[in-house]
C-alpha cells in the first residue's frame, strides 16, 4: 500500500519523472488477492514496464550520467515532499539508515579477520561521532532509499557529439522506501556510483552537486 500510494502521489505531482505506474485490478484496487500453490494468500499487483538498461551494465558510466542521476533523485525527493504513510516508519526494515550502526555492531563477530573487524569498528566510531552532534538538524521524509546501480535505468547511448548525455529513464523497486534522513537518498546513490571509478570522490561530488541543484541540501546534510 505504501508503494502504491507513493507511486500514485508521484504520478500526480511529477508526471514527467519516468517511474512505474500502478495498473489497477478489475475492482479498481491497486492489488488483488490470490492463492499460491500451497493455498497461502498472496497479493499481486501489476506495474507498467519501463524499457532501459540498468546502470550497472551501462558502459562507460560517464560523469554526465552521474550528474543526471543526482538530478533525477533530487527531483524525485522534491516531488515526495509532504508524502506520508504509516508503513514508511517501519522500524524493523533491515535497510533503515537509523539502524545501520546498531546492525553492523551486532554482527561484528561474523568478521573472522581481526584486522578487517578493526577496520569496520574504526568507521563505526567515526560515523557515530559524526552523526551524534548533527542528527537533530537533519531533515527527514519519505525517500526511495535504494537507488543502487541495478535499480536505476538508463536509455540508449547518446549519439557521438549529441546535445544530451545518456539519460536516466527510470527507477525501479520501491520496496525499501521509508521515512528517513533525506540526505540518505544521495548517499545510497553515491555509494554505488563510486564503484569502479578512477576518482571515486569526483563521482560522489557530481551526484551530490546535481541532487543539490534539484533539491538543495542543508549544511548539516552535506556534512
N, C-alpha and C positions, 0 to 999 in steps of 0.2 A: 504493500500500500504506500509506503514511503517513497519507493522508487517511482511508482506510477504517478503519484501526486506531484513529485518533483519534476518529472518529465512533462506533465501537463502544465505546470507553472512556467517552465522554461519555454514551452511551445507557445504559450500565450504572450509572455513578456519579451522573449527574444527569439522570434521565429527564424531569424536569419542565422542563428547558430545551428550548424548541422548536427543533429542528435537523433537517436532512435525515437520513433513515435509509438505510443501505445495504441494498438488496434483493439477496440472494444469487442467483447464477446457478443453473442447474439442478443443477450439480455441487456446490453449496454454497459455492463460492468467491466473493469479493466482486467479481470482474470476470471477463469472458470474452474470449477472443481471437477476432478475426475478421480478414478481409482487406478492404481498401478497394478502390475501383475500379481502382487501379493494381497491386493484388496485395500491397501492403505490409501487414505485420501491425499491427493496432491492438487496443488494449484498450478494452473497452466496459463501462460499469457503469450500474446503474440506481439512482436515488435517489428517495425519496418526495418528493412535491410539497407545498410549504407555501404556502397562499394568503396574499396580503397585497399591500401597496403598498410600493415601495421608498421609503426615507426621503427621497430626493432629490425625489420627486414629492408628498410629503405637505405640505399647506399648511393652516394655518400649522405651522411647526415650533416647538411651544410649549416653554417651559422644562421643563415636566413630561416631555415626550418625551425631552429631552436627559438628564434625570435617570434616566429609565427605561433609556436606552441605556447610561449609565455602570454602573448596577446590573447590567444584563444581562451586560456584558462582565466585570465583576468576578466574577459567579457562574460564568461560563464558565471564566475562568482559574483560579479556585479549584478547579473540578472537574478541570481539566487538570493540576493539581499532581501530580507524580510520573510523568506520562506521558513516555516516551522512545521514540525511534525513530531508527535511523542516518540516514535521509534527512532528518531535521529539522536536521541540521548541514551541509546542502548549502551550501558556501561560495560557490558560483557564482550563487546566486539574486540576480537584479538588485535585488530589494526587501529584501535583507538589511540591516537598520539599521547593522550594524557596518561595512558598506562604503560608507555614504552619503557621507561626506566625500571618500573616495577617488574615487568615481564622479563626484561633482559637480566636483571639481577637474580630473578627466581631461577633462571636456567644457566647461570654461570658455571655450575658444577658439571654441565654437559660438555664443557670445553676441556678436553683432557690435557692439552699442551699448556703448561703453566705460563709460558711466555705469551701465548695468544690470549689466554684468560686475563693476564695482567693488562694487555693492550685494551681489551674491551672494558675492564674496570676503570682504566685511565679515562676513557672517553665518557663513561657513565658519570664519573666525578665531574668532568668538565661540563657536561650537559646539565647536571643538577645545579652546579654553581652558577651557570649562565642563566638558566631559566628562573630559578627561585626569585631573584630580585625583580624580574620584569613580568611575571605571569599575570599580575593584576592589571597590567597595561596592554595586554594583548587582546585584540578584538576576537570574537568568536561568532560562528554562524555555521549554517549547513554547507558543507563542501563535498565535492566528488570523492576526494581523499585517495584516489588510486590512479593517477594519470601516469601509469608506467608505460614503457615503450611497446607493450603488447595490447594496450587499451586505446592508444592514440592511432588514428587512421590518417594516412597522407594520400594525396591524389597522385596522378601520374607525373613523371618527371617533367619539369618545365622545359620548353624548347631552349636551346642554346641562345643566349642573348635576349631571351624573352623578358617582358616587362615585370613579371612577377615570379617569385620563387615557388618551389613546390609547396602546395597548400596543405594545411591541416583540414581534413574534410570530415572528421567525426571523432566522437569519443564514446567508448563502449563501457559496459559493466559498471552500473551504479550500485552494485551490491555492497560496497564498503562505505557508502556515503554516511555521514553522521555530523552532528553538531560538534565542531572542534575549533581550534585556533585557525583563523583564516590563513595565516602565514604557512600553515602546513600544506596548503594546496600547491604553491610553487615549490615548496621544499621537497615534496614527494617527486614532482616532475624533475627537479634538479638532480636528485639522487640517481635517476636513470639517465638523464641527459648527459651526465658526466662520464658514463661508462664508455670506455674505448676512445675517449677524446685525448688528443695530444696535449691540450691545455684545458684540464677539467674546470678550473676556476673561471676561465673565459667563457666556457659553455654555460656554467651556472649564472654568470653575470648577464648573459644575453637573455636567458629565460626570465630572470628576475626583472631586468630593465623593461622588457616588453609587457610583462604582467603588470608592472607598476604603471606603465602608460595607460593601461585599460582600467586598472583598479588600484589606485595609489596605496602603497604600503606606508605604515607609520614608522617612525624611527625605532621604537621597540621591536616591531616586526622585522625590520631589516637586521637589527642586532641579533 
